[in-house]
Amino acid sequence: MEYSLVCHSLYVVLLSPVKNKLLILCIMFLLWVYMLYCCVGYSSTMPSFMMDSDQGKDGGFVSENKDAPGKDLVSKLLLRPKSPPALDPDYNSPSVRTASRELLNNDLEAEKSDVWDEIGGERSSLEPCGLSSFSNGSESKKLPQAIIIGVKKGGTRALLEFLRVHPDIRAVGAEPHFFDRNYNNGLDWYRDLMPKTLEGQITMEKTPSYFVTREAPARIYAMSRDTKLIVVVRDPVTRAISDYTQTLSKKPDIPTFESLTFKNRSTGLIDTSWSAIQIGLYAKHLDSWLRFFPLGQMLFVSGERLIRDPAGEMARVQDFLGLKRIVTDKHFYFNHTKGFPCLKKAEGSSKPHCLGKTKGRTHPNINPDVVRRLRDFYRPFNMKFYQMTGQDFGWE
């Protein structure tokens, strides 16, 4: 009897039109709450636009309501993009000024042309994007943890291309010139140029003129005192001739190497105001860096050994960066036409890759007496550089 009464009651409740409507409304409400919960949960896994309290503004987005402890879905999604900073009007100004040889010091247009040729259309990487701070999954743009700071015509482009083969390295292709020409654009602008990286990957850039820029050490230190610095050095005499050769390819009517080298040929006085000569005074430039960074935070790569034994030098670089030795001798082959090693497979490609036509130019014939005098001039500076770094690079 009790069982039949219970069944009758359930029958009445379930078949009642009013009760049916209430039940359906309750189910719909629960479904709506569940869907809202799922959406909010999904939005929490989306890339964050919030500012990093340790690093300041993170590259271009500002939250409208950043102090609210619990944000609803709307407040998480309605974010205002900040316009990228305008380019510094001094973008094209030379980074190293000397008293004379204005024609040849820092031949900026020649450098730009070479860079675009080398990186094959990566010119756009220097144009900040308004949405560049938007992360894809766990990817985000970070300030570089390691920088190749020098030296021009030392082998920096080769080293960067070799490093980009490593899966834990992400590097911007074109030279940002932030710490010498574009510093007024600010760190947000600089971060905007960097490629997106995953957790554990290292962000890098290379600008060889940093090594000879007086303000660069303090500026990099202000960004991060933990930045690792890499300097590719080369016999300063060969480097100066290579520097001159690059300029000569753009301006065939320039004076001879000999006439630019000496202030007075009869007395043999070297003109150190010419940037091709000045850059090779490595000990002088290094002294400025050691005022801010300990020697252990700098790695000096031999440009000559990078050609003779690329895998050996790459092992040193990977160890310095705390990376597994993935780039090995199996990645290289020697191109006898160009006279330097090439990659069997470049980043993002299954084809062999050599540096562009601007690399491996034939040097003009230089009077042997001029070369001898230059070697005599650089010798004491080289010896001091060996002592400062604890490395003998074997230059004559």
C-alpha positions as CSV (number, residue, x, y, z in Angstrom):
1,M,0.0,0.0,0.0
2,E,2.8,2.4,0.9
3,Y,4.7,1.5,-2.3
4,S,1.6,2.3,-4.4
5,L,1.2,5.7,-2.7
6,V,4.8,6.6,-3.4
7,C,4.5,5.6,-7.1
8,H,1.3,7.6,-7.4
9,S,2.9,10.7,-5.9
10,L,5.9,10.4,-8.3
11,Y,3.5,9.9,-11.2
12,V,1.6,13.1,-10.3
13,V,4.8,15.1,-9.9
14,L,6.4,14.0,-13.1
15,L,3.2,14.4,-15.2
16,S,2.3,17.8,-13.7
17,P,2.8,20.5,-16.4
18,V,4.0,23.1,-13.9
19,K,6.4,20.7,-12.3
20,N,7.7,19.7,-15.8
21,K,8.5,23.2,-16.7
22,L,10.2,23.9,-13.4
23,L,12.3,20.7,-13.9
24,I,13.3,21.7,-17.4
25,L,14.2,25.3,-16.3
26,C,16.4,23.8,-13.5
27,I,18.2,21.6,-15.9
28,M,18.7,24.4,-18.4
29,F,20.0,26.7,-15.6
30,L,22.5,24.0,-14.5
31,L,23.7,23.5,-18.0
32,W,24.1,27.3,-18.5
33,V,26.2,27.5,-15.2
34,Y,28.3,24.6,-16.4
35,M,29.0,26.1,-19.8
36,L,29.9,29.5,-18.2
37,Y,32.3,27.6,-15.8
38,C,33.9,25.9,-18.8
39,C,34.4,29.2,-20.6
40,V,35.9,30.9,-17.6
41,G,38.2,27.9,-17.1
42,Y,39.2,28.0,-20.8
43,S,39.9,31.7,-20.6
44,S,42.3,31.1,-17.7
45,T,44.4,28.9,-19.9
46,M,44.7,31.6,-22.6
47,P,47.9,33.7,-22.8
48,S,48.1,36.3,-20.1
49,F,48.1,40.0,-21.0
50,M,48.9,41.0,-17.4
51,M,52.1,42.9,-16.6
52,D,54.9,41.0,-15.0
53,S,55.6,42.5,-11.7
54,D,59.3,41.6,-11.9
55,Q,59.9,42.9,-15.4
56,G,57.6,45.9,-15.7
57,K,55.4,46.3,-18.8
58,D,55.3,43.2,-20.9
59,G,55.4,44.4,-24.4
60,G,52.2,46.2,-25.4
61,F,49.0,45.2,-23.5
62,V,47.5,46.9,-20.5
63,S,44.6,45.5,-18.4
64,E,41.7,47.7,-17.8
65,N,41.1,46.3,-14.2
66,K,44.3,44.8,-13.0
67,D,43.7,45.2,-9.3
68,A,40.5,43.2,-9.1
69,P,41.3,39.9,-7.4
70,G,38.6,37.9,-9.2
71,K,38.0,38.8,-12.8
72,D,35.0,37.6,-14.7
73,L,35.1,36.5,-18.3
74,V,34.5,40.0,-19.7
75,S,37.3,41.6,-17.7
76,K,39.7,38.9,-18.9
77,L,38.9,39.4,-22.5
78,L,38.4,43.1,-22.8
79,L,42.0,44.3,-22.9
80,R,43.3,47.4,-24.6
81,P,46.3,47.1,-27.0
82,K,49.0,49.7,-26.5
83,S,50.5,51.3,-29.6
84,P,54.1,50.3,-30.3
85,P,56.6,53.1,-29.8
86,A,57.6,55.2,-32.8
87,L,61.0,54.6,-34.3
88,D,63.8,56.8,-33.0
89,P,64.5,59.6,-35.5
90,D,68.2,58.8,-35.0
91,Y,67.8,55.2,-36.2
92,N,70.2,55.7,-39.1
93,S,72.8,57.6,-37.2
94,P,76.2,55.9,-36.8
95,S,77.0,54.2,-33.5
96,V,80.7,54.9,-33.4
97,R,81.9,58.4,-34.1
98,T,85.5,59.1,-34.7
99,A,87.5,62.3,-35.4
100,S,88.3,61.5,-39.0
101,R,87.5,59.0,-41.8
102,E,83.8,59.9,-41.7
103,L,83.4,58.3,-45.1
104,L,84.3,54.9,-44.0
105,N,83.6,54.7,-40.3
106,N,80.5,52.6,-39.7
107,D,79.3,52.3,-43.3
108,L,75.7,51.8,-42.2
109,E,74.1,51.4,-45.6
110,A,76.6,48.7,-46.5
111,E,75.9,46.9,-43.3
112,K,72.2,47.1,-43.8
113,S,72.5,45.7,-47.3
114,D,74.6,42.8,-46.1
115,V,72.2,42.0,-43.3
116,W,69.2,41.8,-45.5
117,D,71.1,39.6,-48.0
118,E,72.2,37.2,-45.2
119,I,68.9,36.7,-43.5
120,G,66.8,36.4,-46.7
121,G,63.9,38.7,-46.2
122,E,63.8,38.9,-42.4
123,R,63.6,42.7,-42.7
124,S,60.1,42.6,-41.2
125,S,61.5,41.3,-38.0
126,L,62.6,44.8,-37.1
127,E,59.0,46.1,-37.3
128,P,57.2,45.7,-34.0
129,C,53.7,44.3,-34.2
130,G,50.9,45.7,-32.1
131,L,49.9,42.1,-31.1
132,S,53.3,40.8,-30.6
133,S,52.9,40.4,-26.8
134,F,50.0,37.9,-27.4
135,S,51.3,34.5,-26.4
136,N,50.4,31.3,-28.2
137,G,49.9,28.7,-25.5
138,S,52.9,28.9,-23.3
139,E,55.0,30.9,-25.8
140,S,55.9,34.5,-25.0
141,K,58.3,37.2,-26.0
142,K,61.2,37.7,-23.6
143,L,64.2,40.0,-23.4
144,P,67.3,38.2,-24.5
145,Q,69.2,36.1,-21.9
146,A,72.3,36.0,-24.2
147,I,73.7,38.5,-26.7
148,I,76.5,38.2,-29.3
149,I,78.0,41.7,-28.8
150,G,80.9,41.5,-31.2
151,V,82.9,41.9,-33.2
152,K,82.1,43.2,-36.7
153,K,83.6,41.0,-39.4
154,G,84.6,38.4,-36.8
155,G,82.2,35.7,-37.6
156,T,79.1,36.7,-35.7
157,R,76.6,35.9,-38.4
158,A,78.0,32.4,-38.8
159,L,77.8,31.8,-35.1
160,L,74.2,33.0,-34.9
161,E,73.2,30.8,-37.8
162,F,74.9,27.8,-36.2
163,L,73.2,28.4,-32.9
164,R,69.7,28.7,-34.5
165,V,70.0,25.0,-35.4
166,H,69.7,24.2,-31.6
167,P,66.0,23.6,-30.6
168,D,66.5,25.5,-27.3
169,I,67.7,28.7,-29.0
170,R,65.4,31.3,-30.6
171,A,67.1,34.3,-32.1
172,V,66.0,37.4,-34.0
173,G,67.6,37.4,-37.5
174,A,68.3,41.0,-38.2
175,E,70.5,43.1,-35.9
176,P,68.3,45.2,-33.5
177,H,71.0,47.8,-32.6
178,F,69.0,48.6,-29.5
179,F,71.8,49.4,-27.1
180,D,73.6,51.7,-29.5
181,R,71.1,53.3,-31.9
182,N,67.6,52.6,-30.7
183,Y,67.9,52.8,-26.9
184,N,65.4,55.6,-26.6
185,N,62.7,53.3,-28.0
186,G,62.5,51.5,-24.7
187,L,62.6,47.9,-23.5
188,D,59.0,47.2,-24.6
189,W,60.0,48.0,-28.2
190,Y,63.1,45.8,-27.8
191,R,61.2,42.9,-26.4
192,D,58.7,43.2,-29.3
193,L,61.5,42.4,-31.8
194,M,62.3,39.1,-30.1
195,P,60.8,35.8,-31.3
196,K,58.4,33.9,-29.1
197,T,59.9,31.2,-26.9
198,L,58.7,28.3,-24.8
199,E,59.7,27.8,-21.2
200,G,63.3,26.7,-21.1
201,Q,64.3,28.2,-24.5
202,I,66.9,30.9,-24.7
203,T,66.2,34.2,-26.5
204,M,69.2,35.7,-28.3
205,E,70.2,38.5,-30.6
206,K,73.5,39.7,-32.1
207,T,74.7,43.2,-32.8
208,P,78.5,43.3,-33.3
209,S,78.8,47.1,-32.8
210,Y,77.8,46.7,-29.1
211,F,81.3,45.7,-28.2
212,V,82.8,49.0,-29.3
213,T,79.9,51.2,-28.1
214,R,80.8,53.0,-24.9
215,E,77.2,53.1,-23.4
216,A,76.4,49.4,-24.2
217,P,77.8,47.7,-21.1
218,A,75.9,49.9,-18.6
219,R,72.7,49.7,-20.7
220,I,72.8,45.9,-20.9
221,Y,73.6,45.6,-17.2
222,A,70.6,47.8,-16.5
223,M,68.4,45.4,-18.5
224,S,69.7,42.3,-16.7
225,R,73.0,41.9,-14.8
226,D,72.7,38.1,-15.6
227,T,72.9,38.5,-19.4
228,K,75.4,36.2,-20.9
229,L,77.7,37.9,-23.5
230,I,79.5,36.3,-26.4
231,V,82.3,37.9,-28.4
232,V,83.6,36.5,-31.6
233,V,87.1,37.8,-32.2
234,R,89.5,37.4,-35.1
235,D,93.1,38.4,-35.9
236,P,92.7,42.2,-35.9
237,V,94.8,42.7,-39.0
238,T,92.7,40.3,-41.1
239,R,89.6,41.7,-39.5
240,A,90.6,45.3,-40.6
241,I,91.2,44.1,-44.2
242,S,87.9,42.3,-44.2
243,D,86.2,45.5,-42.9
244,Y,87.8,47.5,-45.7
245,T,86.9,44.9,-48.3
246,Q,83.2,45.2,-47.3
247,T,83.3,49.0,-47.7
248,L,85.2,48.7,-51.0
249,S,82.5,46.5,-52.5
250,K,80.0,49.3,-51.9
251,K,82.2,52.3,-52.6
252,P,84.9,51.3,-55.2
253,D,86.3,54.8,-55.3
254,I,87.5,55.0,-51.7
255,P,91.1,55.6,-50.9
256,T,93.5,52.6,-50.6
257,F,93.8,50.6,-47.5
258,E,97.4,51.8,-47.0
259,S,96.5,55.5,-47.2
260,L,93.7,55.0,-44.6
261,T,95.8,53.0,-42.2
262,F,98.5,55.7,-41.6
263,K,98.2,59.2,-40.3
264,N,101.7,59.6,-41.6
265,R,103.2,56.9,-43.9
266,S,106.8,58.1,-43.5
267,T,106.7,57.9,-39.7
268,G,104.5,54.8,-39.7
269,L,102.0,56.3,-37.3
270,I,98.8,54.3,-37.3
271,D,95.5,56.2,-37.5
272,T,93.5,54.7,-34.7
273,S,90.6,57.0,-35.4
274,W,89.7,54.9,-38.4
275,S,87.1,52.4,-37.2
276,A,88.6,49.5,-39.1
277,I,91.7,49.9,-36.9
278,Q,89.9,50.9,-33.8
279,I,87.6,47.9,-33.5
280,G,90.7,45.6,-33.3
281,L,91.9,47.1,-30.0
282,Y,90.1,44.3,-28.2
283,A,91.8,44.9,-24.8
284,K,90.7,48.5,-24.7
285,H,87.1,47.7,-25.4
286,L,87.0,44.7,-23.1
287,D,88.1,46.9,-20.2
288,S,84.8,48.8,-20.4
289,W,82.8,45.6,-20.2
290,L,84.7,44.2,-17.2
291,R,83.5,47.2,-15.2
292,F,80.0,45.8,-15.3
293,F,80.3,42.1,-16.0
294,P,82.5,39.4,-14.5
295,L,84.8,37.5,-17.0
296,G,82.9,34.3,-16.3
297,Q,79.8,35.8,-17.8
298,M,81.6,36.4,-21.1
299,L,82.6,33.8,-23.7
300,F,85.3,34.7,-26.3
301,V,84.9,32.6,-29.5
302,S,87.8,32.3,-31.9
303,G,86.7,33.3,-35.4
304,E,89.5,31.3,-36.9
305,R,88.6,28.1,-35.0
306,L,85.0,28.7,-35.9
307,I,86.1,28.1,-39.5
308,R,88.6,25.3,-38.8
309,D,86.6,23.4,-36.2
310,P,83.0,24.7,-36.0
311,A,81.8,21.7,-34.0
312,G,84.5,22.3,-31.4
313,E,83.7,26.0,-30.9
314,M,80.0,25.2,-30.9
315,A,80.6,22.8,-28.0
316,R,82.1,25.6,-26.0
317,V,79.2,27.9,-26.8
318,Q,76.6,25.3,-25.9
319,D,78.3,24.6,-22.6
320,F,78.5,28.3,-21.8
321,L,74.8,28.7,-22.4
322,G,74.0,25.6,-20.3
323,L,72.6,23.7,-23.3
324,K,72.9,20.1,-24.3
325,R,75.5,19.6,-27.1
326,I,73.1,19.0,-29.9
327,V,74.9,21.0,-32.7
328,T,77.9,18.7,-33.5
329,D,80.1,17.9,-36.5
330,K,77.3,16.0,-38.2
331,H,75.6,19.4,-38.9
332,F,78.5,20.9,-40.9
333,Y,80.3,20.4,-44.2
334,F,83.2,22.6,-45.6
335,N,82.4,24.6,-48.7
336,H,85.8,24.9,-50.5
337,T,84.4,27.6,-52.9
338,K,83.5,29.9,-50.1
339,G,86.3,28.8,-47.7
340,F,84.2,28.3,-44.6
341,P,81.8,25.7,-43.1
342,C,78.2,25.5,-44.1
343,L,75.2,23.9,-42.4
344,K,73.9,20.6,-43.8
345,K,70.4,21.6,-42.7
346,A,69.5,25.1,-41.7
347,E,66.8,26.1,-39.2
348,G,63.4,25.2,-40.5
349,S,64.8,23.7,-43.7
350,S,65.9,20.3,-45.0
351,K,68.4,21.8,-47.5
352,P,72.1,22.7,-47.0
353,H,72.7,26.4,-46.1
354,C,75.7,28.6,-46.6
355,L,76.0,32.3,-45.6
356,G,75.1,34.8,-48.3
357,K,77.2,36.2,-51.1
358,T,78.4,39.0,-48.9
359,K,80.5,36.5,-46.9
360,G,83.8,35.1,-48.2
361,R,84.7,38.1,-50.4
362,T,88.2,38.0,-51.9
363,H,90.5,40.4,-50.1
364,P,92.5,42.9,-52.1
365,N,96.3,42.6,-52.2
366,I,97.8,44.7,-49.3
367,N,101.4,45.7,-49.3
368,P,103.2,43.2,-47.0
369,D,105.1,46.1,-45.3
370,V,101.7,47.6,-44.3
371,V,100.6,44.2,-42.9
372,R,103.9,43.9,-40.9
373,R,103.5,47.3,-39.4
374,L,99.9,46.6,-38.4
375,R,101.0,43.4,-36.8
376,D,103.7,45.2,-34.8
377,F,101.1,47.8,-33.8
378,Y,98.5,45.3,-32.6
379,R,101.0,42.9,-30.8
380,P,101.0,44.6,-27.4
381,F,97.2,45.0,-27.5
382,N,96.8,41.3,-28.4
383,M,99.1,40.2,-25.6
384,K,97.1,42.2,-23.1
385,F,93.9,40.7,-24.5
386,Y,95.3,37.2,-24.0
387,Q,96.1,38.0,-20.4
388,M,92.7,39.5,-19.7
389,T,90.8,36.6,-21.2
390,G,93.1,33.8,-20.2
391,Q,93.1,32.6,-23.9
392,D,95.9,32.6,-26.5
393,F,94.3,33.1,-29.9
394,G,97.5,32.5,-31.7
395,W,97.6,35.7,-33.8
396,E,101.0,36.7,-35.1
